Amino acid sequence: MVAGQLSSNASFADQVLAWFDQHGRHDLPWQKNRNLYRVWLAEVMLQQTQVATVIPYYLNFLTKFPDHPHLASASLDEVLTLWAGLGYYTRARNLHKAAIAIQEQHQGQFPESFEEVLALPGIGRSTAAAILAQSLGQRHAILDGNVRRVLSRYFAIEGCAGKKEVENSLWQKAEICTPYERLADYTQAMMDLGATVCTRSSPDCSHCPIMNGCRAVKYQRVNELPTPRPKKQIPVKTVRMLLLTNKDGELLLEKRPPTGIWGGLWSLPELALEDDVAQACEQRWGCQIDHFEDQAGLRHTFSHYHLDITPCRTHVIKSSLDVREPGQQRWCNADNYKEHALATPVASILRQYL
């Protein structure tokens, strides 16, 4: 049985690698001058984000922070400013924490063992495996979303991702299929195969190198696998975002808490829709306003809920708030607000109304 498995695995990997040599992606920025830092940065950015979106952020980030010592010595504000717009900001905060941990706990040397890499903030099993396989050629199986889809179809593994027995089965298959040579190429090949051929919808089975052995193709179940998660109705939350402008035309920004949605980013002051705007402005921000006017709303969707945002233009006639020095609140003008790390919908509001 073991011998048969190894023979099958070699065939699987050989076919995937042969396809990769001809059709895979070979010119991605993180494939050049590979090292642990460059691959780590790419793998974190690529979590839940497409390659085309990541590339410009990746290149800008490398220009500012070419290695983990530069990243560790930067402020979180600097890191978040470069990350703004890429989303899932916990990744950026963990990236910064991990760089500091490398400096303080590993004497400035990026760890090379799986256990030590896995222990860094923001790194899970598949990410740790991808980092070490692509940068050092270590044999570790990966199981990101693309690979999970390929293996679910190839082996006709049923059940929703997230269920322990399904996850265990997928990891077992991933381990079996991983070759002992060309680990960097194989790792990239599996991600490419899922991203470009074995796609979520309309997979291009006729150009798949492992089509002949794919059970989903054999049993005509390609469109059924992987088993989709049960659909849940996404709740809707509402918020009013204040465009508090003073007599000098400056706008008030405030920093969000370090954790949670948009943690550590700069945003607009927020109120519930039912709050008294004038009263809240005076009590919470020390600002007297002479009028306010709600603007056309917009919706921003997170993974677990929709956020309906109502921008509200307000004119401050008197303020006891002196926040020109760095801190949790800051007056800024139309020229320098772009220097702040802003969540995408906040940046969109400011572009529209400033």
C-alpha positions in Angstrom: 0.0 0.0 0.0 2.8 2.4 0.9 4.7 1.5 -2.3 1.6 2.1 -4.3 1.0 5.5 -2.6 4.5 6.6 -3.4 4.2 5.6 -7.0 0.9 7.5 -7.3 2.4 10.5 -5.6 5.4 10.7 -7.8 3.1 10.6 -10.8 0.9 13.3 -9.4 3.9 15.6 -8.5 5.6 14.9 -11.8 2.5 15.9 -13.8 2.0 19.0 -11.8 5.7 20.0 -12.2 5.7 19.3 -15.9 2.7 21.6 -16.3 4.3 24.2 -14.1 7.5 24.3 -16.2 5.4 25.1 -19.3 2.4 27.1 -17.9 3.2 28.2 -14.3 4.1 31.7 -13.1 7.9 32.2 -13.0 8.3 35.9 -12.9 6.5 36.9 -9.7 8.5 39.4 -7.6 9.0 37.0 -4.6 10.4 34.4 -7.0 13.4 36.6 -7.5 16.3 36.8 -5.0 14.4 34.4 -2.8 15.0 34.6 0.9 13.0 33.9 4.0 11.9 37.6 4.4 10.8 38.1 0.9 8.8 34.9 0.8 7.3 35.5 4.2 6.1 38.9 3.2 4.6 37.6 0.0 2.8 34.7 1.8 1.3 37.0 4.4 0.1 39.5 1.7 -1.3 36.7 -0.4 -3.6 35.4 2.4 -7.1 36.0 1.1 -5.8 38.4 -1.5 -5.1 37.9 -5.3 -1.7 38.1 -6.8 -2.5 41.0 -9.1 -3.6 43.1 -6.1 -0.6 42.1 -4.0 2.2 42.9 -6.4 2.2 46.7 -6.2 1.9 46.6 -2.4 4.7 44.1 -2.2 7.1 46.1 -4.3 6.3 49.3 -2.3 6.7 47.5 1.0 10.1 46.1 -0.1 11.3 49.5 -1.1 10.5 50.9 2.3 11.3 47.8 4.4 13.9 45.7 2.4 14.4 43.2 5.3 13.0 42.3 8.7 15.4 44.6 10.7 14.0 47.6 8.8 10.5 46.4 9.4 11.1 45.8 13.1 12.5 49.3 13.6 9.5 51.0 11.9 6.5 52.3 13.7 3.2 50.5 13.3 1.8 53.7 11.7 4.4 53.5 9.0 3.6 49.8 8.3 -0.2 50.4 8.3 0.2 53.4 5.9 1.9 51.2 3.3 -0.7 48.5 3.9 -3.7 50.8 3.6 -6.1 49.5 1.0 -4.9 45.9 1.1 -7.3 44.9 3.8 -7.2 42.4 6.6 -5.1 44.7 8.7 -4.4 42.1 11.4 -1.9 40.7 8.9 0.1 43.9 9.0 0.0 44.2 12.7 1.2 40.6 13.1 3.9 41.1 10.4 5.3 44.0 12.5 5.0 42.0 15.7 6.8 39.0 14.1 9.7 41.2 12.8 10.2 42.5 16.3 10.1 39.0 17.7 12.7 37.9 15.2 15.0 40.7 16.4 14.4 40.1 20.1 13.9 36.3 20.4 16.0 35.0 17.5 19.0 37.4 17.6 17.9 39.1 14.4 18.1 35.8 12.4 14.9 34.6 10.7 14.2 31.1 12.1 14.6 28.2 9.8 12.8 25.5 11.7 9.1 24.8 11.1 8.2 25.0 14.8 9.9 28.4 15.2 8.4 29.9 12.1 5.0 28.6 13.0 5.3 30.3 16.4 5.7 33.7 14.9 2.6 36.0 15.1 0.2 35.6 12.2 1.7 32.4 10.7 -0.3 29.2 10.4 0.6 25.7 9.4 0.2 26.3 5.6 2.0 29.6 5.6 4.9 28.3 7.6 5.2 25.4 5.2 5.1 27.7 2.1 7.8 30.0 3.5 10.2 27.2 4.2 9.5 25.2 1.1 9.9 28.2 -1.2 12.9 29.9 0.4 14.9 26.9 1.7 13.5 23.9 -0.3 12.4 22.2 2.9 9.8 19.5 2.4 6.5 20.7 3.9 3.0 20.3 2.5 0.8 23.3 2.1 -2.9 23.6 2.2 -4.1 27.1 1.2 -7.4 27.7 -0.5 -6.2 26.9 -4.0 -4.5 23.7 -3.0 -7.5 22.7 -0.9 -9.7 23.0 -3.9 -7.4 21.0 -6.2 -7.1 18.1 -3.7 -10.8 18.1 -2.8 -11.7 17.6 -6.4 -8.8 15.2 -7.3 -9.6 12.9 -4.4 -13.4 13.7 -4.3 -13.2 14.7 -0.6 -16.6 15.7 0.6 -17.5 17.9 3.5 -17.2 21.5 4.4 -13.7 23.0 5.0 -13.3 23.7 8.6 -14.6 20.3 9.8 -11.8 18.5 11.6 -12.2 15.2 9.7 -12.2 17.0 6.3 -9.2 19.1 7.2 -7.3 16.0 8.5 -8.1 14.2 5.3 -6.9 17.1 3.1 -3.7 17.5 5.1 -3.0 13.7 4.7 -3.5 13.9 0.9 -1.3 17.1 0.8 1.5 15.3 2.6 1.3 12.2 0.4 1.3 14.2 -2.8 4.3 16.5 -1.8 7.5 15.3 -3.6 11.0 15.2 -2.2 12.6 17.4 -4.8 11.8 20.8 -6.4 9.8 21.8 -3.3 9.8 25.5 -4.2 8.5 24.8 -7.7 5.9 22.3 -6.5 4.6 24.6 -3.9 4.1 27.4 -6.4 2.8 25.0 -9.0 0.0 23.8 -6.7 -1.0 27.4 -5.9 -0.9 28.3 -9.6 -2.9 25.2 -10.6 -5.7 26.2 -8.2 -5.6 29.9 -9.1 -5.5 29.6 -12.9 -7.0 26.2 -13.9 -8.8 24.5 -11.0 -10.7 27.7 -10.3 -13.7 28.0 -8.0 -16.1 28.5 -10.9 -15.7 27.4 -14.5 -12.5 25.3 -14.0 -10.6 24.6 -17.2 -10.4 20.8 -16.7 -9.3 20.2 -20.3 -6.0 21.9 -19.6 -5.4 20.4 -16.2 -2.3 18.1 -15.9 -4.0 15.8 -13.4 -7.4 15.5 -15.1 -7.1 11.8 -15.9 -6.8 10.9 -12.3 -9.3 13.4 -11.0 -12.2 11.7 -9.3 -14.4 14.8 -9.5 -14.0 14.7 -13.3 -14.5 10.9 -13.4 -17.8 11.1 -11.5 -18.9 14.5 -13.0 -18.8 16.2 -9.6 -16.4 19.1 -10.5 -19.1 21.7 -9.8 -20.1 20.1 -6.5 -16.6 20.0 -4.9 -15.3 21.3 -2.7 -18.5 21.1 -0.7 -19.6 24.7 -0.2 -20.2 26.1 3.2 -23.9 26.6 4.2 -25.0 30.1 3.2 -25.7 32.4 6.1 -27.4 35.7 5.9 -24.9 38.4 6.5 -26.0 40.9 9.1 -26.0 44.6 8.4 -24.5 47.2 10.8 -24.8 51.0 10.5 -22.6 53.9 11.5 -22.5 57.6 11.0 -19.0 58.9 10.1 -18.4 62.6 10.9 -16.6 65.0 8.6 -15.8 67.5 11.4 -14.3 70.5 9.7 -13.1 73.6 11.6 -12.8 77.3 10.5 -9.4 76.6 8.9 -10.8 73.9 6.7 -9.1 71.1 8.7 -10.7 67.8 9.3 -10.6 65.7 12.5 -9.2 62.2 12.3 -8.9 59.8 15.2 -7.0 56.6 15.6 -8.9 53.4 16.0 -8.1 51.0 18.9 -5.1 48.7 18.2 -7.3 45.6 17.8 -10.6 44.9 16.0 -11.8 46.2 12.6 -9.3 48.6 11.0 -7.2 48.3 14.2 -4.5 51.0 14.4 -5.7 52.9 11.4 -6.9 56.5 11.2 -10.6 57.0 10.7 -13.4 59.5 11.0 -15.2 60.0 14.4 -18.1 57.6 14.6 -21.6 57.8 16.0 -24.7 55.6 16.0 -27.4 56.8 13.7 -29.7 57.5 16.6 -27.2 59.6 18.5 -27.7 63.4 18.8 -25.0 64.7 16.6 -24.6 68.2 18.1 -24.6 66.9 21.6 -22.1 64.1 20.9 -19.8 66.4 19.1 -19.6 68.7 22.2 -19.4 65.9 24.8 -17.0 63.6 23.0 -14.8 65.8 20.9 -15.2 69.3 22.5 -16.6 70.7 19.3 -19.6 73.0 18.9 -21.2 72.8 15.5 -23.7 75.1 13.9 -25.2 72.5 11.5 -24.7 69.0 10.1 -25.9 67.3 7.0 -26.0 63.6 6.2 -24.6 62.6 2.8 -25.3 59.7 0.5 -24.4 56.4 2.2 -22.1 53.6 1.1 -21.7 50.0 2.0 -18.5 48.2 2.9 -18.6 44.5 3.2 -16.5 42.5 5.7 -16.3 38.7 5.8 -19.0 38.5 8.4 -21.2 41.6 8.0 -22.1 44.6 5.9 -21.3 48.0 7.2 -23.6 50.8 6.0 -21.8 54.1 6.4 -23.5 57.5 6.4 -21.0 60.3 6.0 -22.1 63.4 7.9 -20.7 66.9 7.1 -20.5 69.1 10.1 -19.1 72.6 10.6 -17.2 73.3 13.8 -17.6 76.9 15.1 -15.7 76.4 18.4 -13.4 73.7 19.6 -11.6 73.0 22.8 -9.7 70.2 21.2 -6.0 70.9 20.5 -4.7 67.8 18.7 -2.1 69.2 16.4 0.6 67.1 18.1 0.7 63.3 17.3 -1.7 61.3 19.4 -5.0 59.6 19.1 -6.7 62.5 17.4 -5.5 64.9 14.8 -6.7 67.9 12.7 -5.4 67.5 9.1 -6.0 69.3 5.8 -6.8 68.1 2.3 -3.1 67.9 1.5 -1.8 65.7 4.4 -4.6 63.3 5.2 -3.2 61.0 2.6 -0.1 60.6 4.8 -2.3 58.6 7.3 -3.1 54.9 7.2 -6.8 55.0 6.2 -9.2 52.1 5.7 -10.5 51.9 2.1 -14.0 53.3 2.7 -12.7 56.2 4.8 -10.2 57.1 2.1 -13.0 57.0 -0.4 -15.2 59.4 1.7 -12.3 61.8 2.1 -11.5 61.8 -1.7 -15.2 62.6 -2.3 -15.7 65.4 0.2 -12.4 67.1 0.8 
